[in-house]
Amino acid sequence: MTHRVSIIGSGNAGLTAAYHFTKHGADVCLYGSRGFDQPLQDIEQRGGIEALGDFNEVELTFAGFEPIDKISRDLGETLAYADILVLPVPSFAQEPLFIDMLPHLRDGQIIMLMPGNYGSLVLNRIKHEQGYGQLDITFVDAISIPWATRIVGPAQLAILGMKEFLPVAAFPATRTQETINALQEVMPLPLTPLKNVIEAGLENINFGGHPLLTTLNMGLLENFDGQFNYYKDCCSVSTAKAAAAMENERLAIGGLLGLTLKPELDAMNALYGMDCKTVYEVNRTSETHGKLNSAPNSASNRYITEDAAYLLVPCYELAQLTGVETPMITACLHIDNAYNDTDYFTTGRTLKKMGLDNLSAREIMDFVA
Protein backbone atom coordinates (compact mmCIF):
# COMPACT_ATOMS: atom_id res chain seq x y z
CA MET A 1 0.00 0.00 0.00
CA THR A 2 1.34 3.43 -0.99
CA HIS A 3 0.96 6.18 1.59
CA ARG A 4 0.37 9.83 0.77
CA VAL A 5 1.90 12.90 2.41
CA SER A 6 1.61 16.60 1.62
CA ILE A 7 4.66 18.79 2.26
CA ILE A 8 3.96 22.48 2.73
CA GLY A 9 7.17 24.41 2.12
CA SER A 10 9.75 24.37 -0.67
CA GLY A 11 12.96 25.28 1.11
CA ASN A 12 15.94 23.06 1.98
CA ALA A 13 13.95 20.80 4.29
CA GLY A 14 10.83 20.77 2.10
CA LEU A 15 12.66 19.58 -1.00
CA THR A 16 14.64 17.05 1.02
CA ALA A 17 11.46 15.72 2.61
CA ALA A 18 9.80 15.40 -0.81
CA TYR A 19 12.83 13.56 -2.17
CA HIS A 20 13.39 11.26 0.80
CA PHE A 21 9.74 10.43 1.50
CA THR A 22 9.39 9.49 -2.18
CA LYS A 23 12.56 7.41 -2.03
CA HIS A 24 11.07 5.70 1.04
CA GLY A 25 7.98 4.71 -0.96
CA ALA A 26 5.41 7.45 -0.31
CA ASP A 27 3.47 9.52 -2.81
CA VAL A 28 4.20 13.19 -2.21
CA CYS A 29 2.49 16.47 -2.99
CA LEU A 30 4.92 19.40 -2.60
CA TYR A 31 3.47 22.87 -2.11
CA GLY A 32 5.31 26.18 -2.45
CA SER A 33 3.91 29.46 -1.18
CA ARG A 34 3.66 32.54 -3.36
CA GLY A 35 7.11 34.03 -3.79
CA PHE A 36 8.76 30.62 -3.38
CA ASP A 37 7.89 29.30 -6.81
CA GLN A 38 11.37 28.88 -8.29
CA PRO A 39 12.10 25.52 -6.59
CA LEU A 40 8.82 24.17 -7.98
CA GLN A 41 9.69 25.37 -11.49
CA ASP A 42 13.10 23.73 -11.19
CA ILE A 43 11.54 20.40 -10.20
CA GLU A 44 9.05 20.58 -13.06
CA GLN A 45 11.79 21.36 -15.58
CA ARG A 46 14.06 18.56 -14.35
CA GLY A 47 11.26 16.05 -13.81
CA GLY A 48 12.16 15.45 -10.17
CA ILE A 49 14.70 16.10 -7.43
CA GLU A 50 18.33 14.96 -7.44
CA ALA A 51 20.42 14.24 -4.35
CA LEU A 52 24.11 14.44 -5.22
CA GLY A 53 26.59 11.69 -4.44
CA ASP A 54 29.36 14.20 -3.84
CA PHE A 55 29.74 17.95 -3.56
CA ASN A 56 32.94 20.02 -3.33
CA GLU A 57 34.91 16.76 -3.29
CA VAL A 58 32.96 15.57 -0.24
CA GLU A 59 31.14 12.23 -0.44
CA LEU A 60 27.44 12.55 0.45
CA THR A 61 24.68 10.14 1.45
CA PHE A 62 21.28 9.17 0.01
CA ALA A 63 22.23 9.98 -3.58
CA GLY A 64 19.70 9.44 -6.35
CA PHE A 65 16.93 11.00 -8.43
CA GLU A 66 13.21 10.89 -7.58
CA PRO A 67 10.20 12.17 -9.55
CA ILE A 68 7.62 13.84 -7.28
CA ASP A 69 4.02 12.68 -7.64
CA LYS A 70 2.48 16.17 -7.49
CA ILE A 71 3.76 19.74 -7.51
CA SER A 72 1.14 22.24 -6.34
CA ARG A 73 0.66 25.97 -5.97
CA ASP A 74 -2.88 25.50 -4.66
CA LEU A 75 -3.12 25.08 -0.88
CA GLY A 76 -6.63 23.58 -0.95
CA GLU A 77 -5.52 20.98 -3.48
CA THR A 78 -2.44 20.19 -1.38
CA LEU A 79 -4.43 19.67 1.82
CA ALA A 80 -7.01 17.50 0.04
CA TYR A 81 -4.22 15.22 -1.23
CA ALA A 82 -3.31 13.58 2.10
CA ASP A 83 -4.19 13.18 5.77
CA ILE A 84 -0.52 13.60 6.75
CA LEU A 85 0.63 17.21 6.39
CA VAL A 86 4.28 18.06 7.05
CA LEU A 87 5.42 21.67 7.53
CA PRO A 88 9.24 21.81 7.38
CA VAL A 89 9.22 25.61 7.54
CA PRO A 90 10.75 28.30 9.77
CA SER A 91 8.80 29.00 12.94
CA PHE A 92 7.76 32.48 11.78
CA ALA A 93 6.01 30.89 8.78
CA GLN A 94 3.89 28.48 10.83
CA GLU A 95 1.20 30.95 11.86
CA PRO A 96 0.38 32.62 8.50
CA LEU A 97 0.45 29.25 6.73
CA PHE A 98 -1.91 27.71 9.26
CA ILE A 99 -4.39 30.58 9.01
CA ASP A 100 -4.50 30.00 5.24
CA MET A 101 -4.83 26.24 5.79
CA LEU A 102 -7.72 26.34 8.27
CA PRO A 103 -10.64 26.58 5.79
CA HIS A 104 -9.29 23.53 3.92
CA LEU A 105 -8.52 21.22 6.84
CA ARG A 106 -10.69 18.24 7.79
CA ASP A 107 -11.12 16.03 10.83
CA GLY A 108 -8.51 13.32 11.28
CA GLN A 109 -5.59 15.11 9.65
CA ILE A 110 -2.13 15.23 11.24
CA ILE A 111 -0.02 18.38 11.05
CA MET A 112 3.66 17.71 11.71
CA LEU A 113 5.90 20.71 12.39
CA MET A 114 9.63 20.24 11.71
CA PRO A 115 10.95 21.81 13.85
CA GLY A 116 8.04 22.28 16.24
CA ASN A 117 9.45 24.97 18.55
CA TYR A 118 6.17 24.93 20.52
CA GLY A 119 4.31 25.66 17.29
CA SER A 120 1.52 23.17 18.02
CA LEU A 121 0.43 25.30 20.98
CA VAL A 122 0.41 28.50 18.92
CA LEU A 123 -1.58 26.84 16.13
CA ASN A 124 -4.04 25.34 18.60
CA ARG A 125 -4.67 28.84 20.01
CA ILE A 126 -5.23 30.18 16.49
CA LYS A 127 -7.58 27.30 15.66
CA HIS A 128 -9.86 28.29 18.52
CA GLU A 129 -9.56 32.03 17.96
CA GLN A 130 -10.46 31.65 14.28
CA GLY A 131 -13.65 29.72 15.09
CA TYR A 132 -12.46 26.21 14.26
CA GLY A 133 -12.47 24.85 17.80
CA GLN A 134 -14.43 21.73 16.81
CA LEU A 135 -11.94 20.75 14.09
CA ASP A 136 -10.37 17.45 15.23
CA ILE A 137 -6.76 17.55 14.04
CA THR A 138 -3.59 16.36 15.74
CA PHE A 139 -0.50 18.54 15.95
CA VAL A 140 2.97 17.02 16.16
CA ASP A 141 6.15 18.86 17.17
CA ALA A 142 9.48 17.35 16.11
CA ILE A 143 12.65 18.56 17.83
CA SER A 144 14.19 19.44 14.44
CA ILE A 145 14.31 18.30 10.84
CA PRO A 146 15.83 14.84 10.23
CA TRP A 147 18.54 15.98 7.82
CA ALA A 148 21.56 18.21 7.51
CA THR A 149 20.86 19.37 3.97
CA ARG A 150 21.22 22.20 1.45
CA ILE A 151 19.77 23.09 -1.95
CA VAL A 152 22.92 23.50 -4.05
CA GLY A 153 21.43 23.82 -7.54
CA PRO A 154 18.13 23.75 -9.43
CA ALA A 155 16.16 20.82 -7.89
CA GLN A 156 19.49 19.58 -6.57
CA LEU A 157 20.33 18.66 -2.97
CA ALA A 158 23.43 17.98 -0.92
CA ILE A 159 22.22 15.76 1.93
CA LEU A 160 25.09 15.80 4.42
CA GLY A 161 23.57 13.26 6.77
CA MET A 162 20.49 12.19 8.68
CA LYS A 163 19.78 11.63 12.35
CA GLU A 164 19.55 8.09 13.70
CA PHE A 165 16.02 8.85 14.97
CA LEU A 166 13.71 11.83 15.48
CA PRO A 167 12.03 12.57 18.84
CA VAL A 168 8.47 13.92 18.55
CA ALA A 169 5.40 14.65 20.67
CA ALA A 170 1.76 15.15 19.74
CA PHE A 171 -0.67 17.70 21.07
CA PRO A 172 -2.51 16.36 22.95
CA ALA A 173 0.15 14.00 24.28
CA THR A 174 -2.37 11.16 24.61
CA ARG A 175 -2.20 10.83 20.81
CA THR A 176 1.58 10.64 20.50
CA GLN A 177 1.97 6.89 19.98
CA GLU A 178 -0.94 6.47 17.57
CA THR A 179 0.32 9.46 15.60
CA ILE A 180 3.83 8.02 15.45
CA ASN A 181 2.32 4.80 14.07
CA ALA A 182 0.67 6.77 11.25
CA LEU A 183 3.70 8.96 10.49
CA GLN A 184 6.17 6.08 10.57
CA GLU A 185 4.72 4.79 7.29
CA VAL A 186 6.20 7.74 5.39
CA MET A 187 9.20 8.74 7.52
CA PRO A 188 12.63 7.39 6.48
CA LEU A 189 13.91 7.18 10.07
CA PRO A 190 12.49 5.97 13.40
CA LEU A 191 10.31 8.37 15.38
CA THR A 192 10.60 8.19 19.16
CA PRO A 193 8.06 9.58 21.66
CA LEU A 194 8.60 12.45 24.05
CA LYS A 195 6.40 13.17 27.06
CA ASN A 196 4.72 16.24 25.54
CA VAL A 197 5.28 19.24 23.27
CA ILE A 198 6.93 21.24 26.06
CA GLU A 199 9.61 18.57 26.25
CA ALA A 200 9.89 18.61 22.45
CA GLY A 201 10.64 22.33 22.53
CA LEU A 202 13.18 22.03 25.32
CA GLU A 203 14.92 19.11 23.58
CA ASN A 204 15.58 20.97 20.31
CA ILE A 205 19.33 20.46 19.86
CA ASN A 206 19.72 23.91 18.28
CA PHE A 207 19.00 25.46 21.69
CA GLY A 208 22.54 26.17 22.83
CA GLY A 209 24.82 25.69 19.86
CA HIS A 210 23.12 27.94 17.35
CA PRO A 211 22.13 31.18 19.12
CA LEU A 212 24.97 31.26 21.62
CA LEU A 213 27.84 30.31 19.30
CA THR A 214 26.52 32.71 16.68
CA THR A 215 26.21 35.53 19.22
CA LEU A 216 29.68 34.96 20.65
CA ASN A 217 31.31 34.80 17.20
CA MET A 218 29.48 37.63 15.42
CA GLY A 219 32.64 39.61 14.60
CA LEU A 220 34.25 36.59 12.97
CA LEU A 221 31.07 35.67 11.12
CA GLU A 222 30.47 39.14 9.68
CA ASN A 223 34.07 40.00 8.86
CA PHE A 224 34.73 36.75 7.03
CA ASP A 225 31.26 36.45 5.45
CA GLY A 226 30.65 33.01 6.96
CA GLN A 227 33.22 31.39 4.67
CA PHE A 228 34.45 28.70 7.05
CA ASN A 229 33.14 25.72 8.99
CA TYR A 230 30.69 26.97 11.59
CA TYR A 231 30.87 24.12 14.09
CA LYS A 232 34.63 23.56 13.98
CA ASP A 233 35.71 27.19 13.81
CA CYS A 234 33.17 28.82 16.13
CA CYS A 235 33.43 26.28 18.93
CA SER A 236 36.44 26.79 21.19
CA VAL A 237 37.25 25.58 24.69
CA SER A 238 35.85 28.80 26.16
CA THR A 239 32.69 29.02 24.04
CA ALA A 240 32.01 25.38 24.92
CA LYS A 241 32.16 26.34 28.60
CA ALA A 242 29.63 29.11 28.01
CA ALA A 243 27.38 26.68 26.15
CA ALA A 244 27.64 24.26 29.08
CA ALA A 245 26.48 26.98 31.47
CA MET A 246 23.46 27.69 29.25
CA GLU A 247 22.79 23.96 29.03
CA ASN A 248 22.59 23.72 32.81
CA GLU A 249 19.88 26.38 32.79
CA ARG A 250 17.80 24.37 30.29
CA LEU A 251 18.17 21.17 32.33
CA ALA A 252 17.15 22.96 35.53
CA ILE A 253 13.98 24.33 33.91
CA GLY A 254 13.07 20.87 32.63
CA GLY A 255 13.61 19.37 36.06
CA LEU A 256 11.21 21.79 37.74
CA LEU A 257 8.60 20.99 35.08
CA GLY A 258 8.89 17.30 35.91
CA LEU A 259 10.85 16.47 32.75
CA THR A 260 14.06 14.48 32.56
CA LEU A 261 15.78 16.19 29.67
CA LYS A 262 18.65 14.58 27.80
CA PRO A 263 21.97 16.47 28.12
CA GLU A 264 23.13 17.91 24.80
CA LEU A 265 26.17 15.61 24.66
CA ASP A 266 24.04 12.49 25.11
CA ALA A 267 21.52 13.74 22.55
CA MET A 268 24.15 14.52 19.91
CA ASN A 269 25.90 11.19 20.40
CA ALA A 270 22.61 9.31 20.09
CA LEU A 271 21.17 11.29 17.17
CA TYR A 272 24.33 11.11 15.07
CA GLY A 273 25.77 7.75 16.15
CA MET A 274 28.87 9.22 17.83
CA ASP A 275 30.77 8.50 21.03
CA CYS A 276 32.21 11.91 21.89
CA LYS A 277 33.27 12.77 25.43
CA THR A 278 32.44 16.51 25.29
CA VAL A 279 30.24 18.88 23.27
CA TYR A 280 33.49 20.55 22.17
CA GLU A 281 34.56 17.23 20.65
CA VAL A 282 31.16 16.87 18.96
CA ASN A 283 31.52 20.22 17.21
CA ARG A 284 35.13 19.61 16.24
CA THR A 285 34.78 16.05 14.93
CA SER A 286 31.21 15.46 13.69
CA GLU A 287 31.33 14.24 10.10
CA THR A 288 27.75 15.33 9.45
CA HIS A 289 28.39 18.91 10.55
CA GLY A 290 31.92 19.22 9.17
CA LYS A 291 31.42 18.32 5.52
CA LEU A 292 30.83 21.80 4.11
CA ASN A 293 32.22 25.22 4.90
CA SER A 294 29.10 27.25 5.60
CA ALA A 295 28.30 29.61 8.45
CA PRO A 296 25.99 32.53 9.24
CA ASN A 297 27.32 35.87 7.99
CA SER A 298 25.07 38.27 9.90
CA ALA A 299 22.86 38.66 12.97
CA SER A 300 19.81 38.29 10.72
CA ASN A 301 20.60 34.61 10.23
CA ARG A 302 18.01 32.10 11.44
CA TYR A 303 20.44 30.87 14.12
CA ILE A 304 19.39 34.05 15.94
CA THR A 305 16.11 35.18 14.36
CA GLU A 306 14.58 31.72 14.76
CA ASP A 307 16.59 29.88 17.39
CA ALA A 308 16.87 32.78 19.84
CA ALA A 309 13.32 34.03 19.27
CA TYR A 310 11.59 30.64 19.25
CA LEU A 311 13.78 28.54 21.55
CA LEU A 312 15.50 30.87 24.04
CA VAL A 313 12.46 33.11 24.62
CA PRO A 314 10.06 30.30 25.61
CA CYS A 315 12.80 28.81 27.77
CA TYR A 316 13.29 32.19 29.46
CA GLU A 317 9.55 32.47 30.10
CA LEU A 318 9.37 28.95 31.53
CA ALA A 319 12.29 29.87 33.76
CA GLN A 320 10.40 32.92 35.04
CA LEU A 321 7.47 30.63 35.82
CA THR A 322 9.56 28.05 37.66
CA GLY A 323 11.94 30.44 39.42
CA VAL A 324 15.13 29.30 37.64
CA GLU A 325 17.87 31.91 37.24
CA THR A 326 18.99 32.13 33.60
CA PRO A 327 21.89 34.60 33.29
CA MET A 328 23.25 32.99 30.11
CA ILE A 329 19.92 32.77 28.28
CA THR A 330 19.00 36.29 29.35
CA ALA A 331 22.37 37.77 28.36
CA CYS A 332 22.30 36.07 24.96
CA LEU A 333 18.84 37.48 24.25
CA HIS A 334 19.83 41.01 25.31
CA ILE A 335 22.86 40.93 23.00
CA ASP A 336 20.75 39.57 20.13
CA ASN A 337 18.22 42.34 20.74
CA ALA A 338 21.02 44.88 20.33
CA TYR A 339 22.33 43.15 17.20
CA ASN A 340 18.95 43.25 15.47
CA ASP A 341 17.45 46.37 17.06
CA THR A 342 14.46 44.43 18.36
CA ASP A 343 12.98 42.97 21.55
CA TYR A 344 12.79 39.19 21.31
CA PHE A 345 11.30 39.08 24.81
CA THR A 346 8.17 40.56 23.20
CA THR A 347 8.35 39.43 19.57
CA GLY A 348 9.57 35.89 20.27
CA ARG A 349 7.43 32.84 21.05
CA THR A 350 6.01 33.82 24.43
CA LEU A 351 3.68 31.83 26.67
CA LYS A 352 0.91 34.25 25.71
CA LYS A 353 1.35 33.39 22.03
CA MET A 354 1.16 29.71 22.97
CA GLY A 355 -2.12 30.33 24.80
CA LEU A 356 -0.46 29.47 28.11
CA ASP A 357 -0.37 32.86 29.84
CA ASN A 358 -1.95 33.06 33.27
CA LEU A 359 -1.35 29.33 33.81
CA SER A 360 0.90 27.84 36.48
CA ALA A 361 3.65 25.41 35.57
CA ARG A 362 1.48 22.54 36.79
CA GLU A 363 -1.50 23.77 34.78
CA ILE A 364 0.64 24.02 31.63
CA MET A 365 1.83 20.45 32.00
CA ASP A 366 -1.76 19.26 32.54
CA PHE A 367 -2.88 21.23 29.47
CA VAL A 368 -0.39 19.54 27.12
CA ALA A 369 -0.89 16.03 28.56
C-alpha positions in Angstrom: 0.0 0.0 0.0 1.3 3.4 -1.0 1.0 6.2 1.6 0.4 9.8 0.8 1.9 12.9 2.4 1.6 16.6 1.6 4.7 18.8 2.3 4.0 22.5 2.7 7.2 24.4 2.1 9.8 24.4 -0.7 13.0 25.3 1.1 15.9 23.1 2.0 13.9 20.8 4.3 10.8 20.8 2.1 12.7 19.6 -1.0 14.6 17.1 1.0 11.5 15.7 2.6 9.8 15.4 -0.8 12.8 13.6 -2.2 13.4 11.3 0.8 9.7 10.4 1.5 9.4 9.5 -2.2 12.6 7.4 -2.0 11.1 5.7 1.0 8.0 4.7 -1.0 5.4 7.5 -0.3 3.5 9.5 -2.8 4.2 13.2 -2.2 2.5 16.5 -3.0 4.9 19.4 -2.6 3.5 22.9 -2.1 5.3 26.2 -2.5 3.9 29.5 -1.2 3.7 32.5 -3.4 7.1 34.0 -3.8 8.8 30.6 -3.4 7.9 29.3 -6.8 11.4 28.9 -8.3 12.1 25.5 -6.6 8.8 24.2 -8.0 9.7 25.4 -11.5 13.1 23.7 -11.2 11.5 20.4 -10.2 9.0 20.6 -13.1 11.8 21.4 -15.6 14.1 18.6 -14.3 11.3 16.0 -13.8 12.2 15.5 -10.2 14.7 16.1 -7.4 18.3 15.0 -7.4 20.4 14.2 -4.4 24.1 14.4 -5.2 26.6 11.7 -4.4 29.4 14.2 -3.8 29.7 18.0 -3.6 32.9 20.0 -3.3 34.9 16.8 -3.3 33.0 15.6 -0.2 31.1 12.2 -0.4 27.4 12.5 0.4 24.7 10.1 1.5 21.3 9.2 0.0 22.2 10.0 -3.6 19.7 9.4 -6.3 16.9 11.0 -8.4 13.2 10.9 -7.6 10.2 12.2 -9.5 7.6 13.8 -7.3 4.0 12.7 -7.6 2.5 16.2 -7.5 3.8 19.7 -7.5 1.1 22.2 -6.3 0.7 26.0 -6.0 -2.9 25.5 -4.7 -3.1 25.1 -0.9 -6.6 23.6 -1.0 -5.5 21.0 -3.5 -2.4 20.2 -1.4 -4.4 19.7 1.8 -7.0 17.5 0.0 -4.2 15.2 -1.2 -3.3 13.6 2.1 -4.2 13.2 5.8 -0.5 13.6 6.8 0.6 17.2 6.4 4.3 18.1 7.1 5.4 21.7 7.5 9.2 21.8 7.4 9.2 25.6 7.5 10.8 28.3 9.8 8.8 29.0 12.9 7.8 32.5 11.8 6.0 30.9 8.8 3.9 28.5 10.8 1.2 31.0 11.9 0.4 32.6 8.5 0.5 29.3 6.7 -1.9 27.7 9.3 -4.4 30.6 9.0 -4.5 30.0 5.2 -4.8 26.2 5.8 -7.7 26.3 8.3 -10.6 26.6 5.8 -9.3 23.5 3.9 -8.5 21.2 6.8 -10.7 18.2 7.8 -11.1 16.0 10.8 -8.5 13.3 11.3 -5.6 15.1 9.7 -2.1 15.2 11.2 0.0 18.4 11.1 3.7 17.7 11.7 5.9 20.7 12.4 9.6 20.2 11.7 10.9 21.8 13.9 8.0 22.3 16.2 9.5 25.0 18.5 6.2 24.9 20.5 4.3 25.7 17.3 1.5 23.2 18.0 0.4 25.3 21.0 0.4 28.5 18.9 -1.6 26.8 16.1 -4.0 25.3 18.6 -4.7 28.8 20.0 -5.2 30.2 16.5 -7.6 27.3 15.7 -9.9 28.3 18.5 -9.6 32.0 18.0 -10.5 31.6 14.3 -13.6 29.7 15.1 -12.5 26.2 14.3 -12.5 24.8 17.8 -14.4 21.7 16.8 -11.9 20.7 14.1 -10.4 17.5 15.2 -6.8 17.6 14.0 -3.6 16.4 15.7 -0.5 18.5 15.9 3.0 17.0 16.2 6.1 18.9 17.2 9.5 17.4 16.1 12.6 18.6 17.8 14.2 19.4 14.4 14.3 18.3 10.8 15.8 14.8 10.2 18.5 16.0 7.8 21.6 18.2 7.5 20.9 19.4 4.0 21.2 22.2 1.4 19.8 23.1 -1.9 22.9 23.5 -4.0 21.4 23.8 -7.5 18.1 23.7 -9.4 16.2 20.8 -7.9 19.5 19.6 -6.6 20.3 18.7 -3.0 23.4 18.0 -0.9 22.2 15.8 1.9 25.1 15.8 4.4 23.6 13.3 6.8 20.5 12.2 8.7 19.8 11.6 12.3 19.6 8.1 13.7 16.0 8.8 15.0 13.7 11.8 15.5 12.0 12.6 18.8 8.5 13.9 18.5 5.4 14.7 20.7 1.8 15.2 19.7 -0.7 17.7 21.1 -2.5 16.4 22.9 0.1 14.0 24.3 -2.4 11.2 24.6 -2.2 10.8 20.8 1.6 10.6 20.5 2.0 6.9 20.0 -0.9 6.5 17.6 0.3 9.5 15.6 3.8 8.0 15.4 2.3 4.8 14.1 0.7 6.8 11.3 3.7 9.0 10.5 6.2 6.1 10.6 4.7 4.8 7.3 6.2 7.7 5.4 9.2 8.7 7.5 12.6 7.4 6.5 13.9 7.2 10.1 12.5 6.0 13.4 10.3 8.4 15.4 10.6 8.2 19.2 8.1 9.6 21.7 8.6 12.4 24.1 6.4 13.2 27.1 4.7 16.2 25.5 5.3 19.2 23.3 6.9 21.2 26.1 9.6 18.6 26.3 9.9 18.6 22.4 10.6 22.3 22.5 13.2 22.0 25.3 14.9 19.1 23.6 15.6 21.0 20.3 19.3 20.5 19.9 19.7 23.9 18.3 19.0 25.5 21.7 22.5 26.2 22.8 24.8 25.7 19.9 23.1 27.9 17.4 22.1 31.2 19.1 25.0 31.3 21.6 27.8 30.3 19.3 26.5 32.7 16.7 26.2 35.5 19.2 29.7 35.0 20.6 31.3 34.8 17.2 29.5 37.6 15.4 32.6 39.6 14.6 34.3 36.6 13.0 31.1 35.7 11.1 30.5 39.1 9.7 34.1 40.0 8.9 34.7 36.7 7.0 31.3 36.5 5.5 30.7 33.0 7.0 33.2 31.4 4.7 34.5 28.7 7.1 33.1 25.7 9.0 30.7 27.0 11.6 30.9 24.1 14.1 34.6 23.6 14.0 35.7 27.2 13.8 33.2 28.8 16.1 33.4 26.3 18.9 36.4 26.8 21.2 37.2 25.6 24.7 35.9 28.8 26.2 32.7 29.0 24.0 32.0 25.4 24.9 32.2 26.3 28.6 29.6 29.1 28.0 27.4 26.7 26.2 27.6 24.3 29.1 26.5 27.0 31.5 23.5 27.7 29.3 22.8 24.0 29.0 22.6 23.7 32.8 19.9 26.4 32.8 17.8 24.4 30.3 18.2 21.2 32.3 17.2 23.0 35.5 14.0 24.3 33.9 13.1 20.9 32.6 13.6 19.4 36.1 11.2 21.8 37.7 8.6 21.0 35.1 8.9 17.3 35.9 10.8 16.5 32.7 14.1 14.5 32.6 15.8 16.2 29.7 18.7 14.6 27.8 22.0 16.5 28.1 23.1 17.9 24.8 26.2 15.6 24.7 24.0 12.5 25.1 21.5 13.7 22.5 24.2 14.5 19.9 25.9 11.2 20.4 22.6 9.3 20.1 21.2 11.3 17.2 24.3 11.1 15.1 25.8 7.8 16.2 28.9 9.2 17.8 30.8 8.5 21.0 32.2 11.9 21.9 33.3 12.8 25.4 32.4 16.5 25.3 30.2 18.9 23.3 33.5 20.5 22.2 34.6 17.2 20.7 31.2 16.9 19.0 31.5 20.2 17.2 35.1 19.6 16.2 34.8 16.0 14.9 31.2 15.5 13.7 31.3 14.2 10.1 27.8 15.3 9.5 28.4 18.9 10.6 31.9 19.2 9.2 31.4 18.3 5.5 30.8 21.8 4.1 32.2 25.2 4.9 29.1 27.2 5.6 28.3 29.6 8.4 26.0 32.5 9.2 27.3 35.9 8.0 25.1 38.3 9.9 22.9 38.7 13.0 19.8 38.3 10.7 20.6 34.6 10.2 18.0 32.1 11.4 20.4 30.9 14.1 19.4 34.0 15.9 16.1 35.2 14.4 14.6 31.7 14.8 16.6 29.9 17.4 16.9 32.8 19.8 13.3 34.0 19.3 11.6 30.6 19.2 13.8 28.5 21.6 15.5 30.9 24.0 12.5 33.1 24.6 10.1 30.3 25.6 12.8 28.8 27.8 13.3 32.2 29.5 9.5 32.5 30.1 9.4 29.0 31.5 12.3 29.9 33.8 10.4 32.9 35.0 7.5 30.6 35.8 9.6 28.0 37.7 11.9 30.4 39.4 15.1 29.3 37.6 17.9 31.9 37.2 19.0 32.1 33.6 21.9 34.6 33.3 23.3 33.0 30.1 19.9 32.8 28.3 19.0 36.3 29.4 22.4 37.8 28.4 22.3 36.1 25.0 18.8 37.5 24.3 19.8 41.0 25.3 22.9 40.9 23.0 20.8 39.6 20.1 18.2 42.3 20.7 21.0 44.9 20.3 22.3 43.2 17.2 19.0 43.2 15.5 17.4 46.4 17.1 14.5 44.4 18.4 13.0 43.0 21.5 12.8 39.2 21.3 11.3 39.1 24.8 8.2 40.6 23.2 8.3 39.4 19.6 9.6 35.9 20.3 7.4 32.8 21.0 6.0 33.8 24.4 3.7 31.8 26.7 0.9 34.3 25.7 1.4 33.4 22.0 1.2 29.7 23.0 -2.1 30.3 24.8 -0.5 29.5 28.1 -0.4 32.9 29.8 -2.0 33.1 33.3 -1.3 29.3 33.8 0.9 27.8 36.5 3.6 25.4 35.6 1.5 22.5 36.8 -1.5 23.8 34.8 0.6 24.0 31.6 1.8 20.4 32.0 -1.8 19.3 32.5 -2.9 21.2 29.5 -0.4 19.5 27.1 -0.9 16.0 28.6 
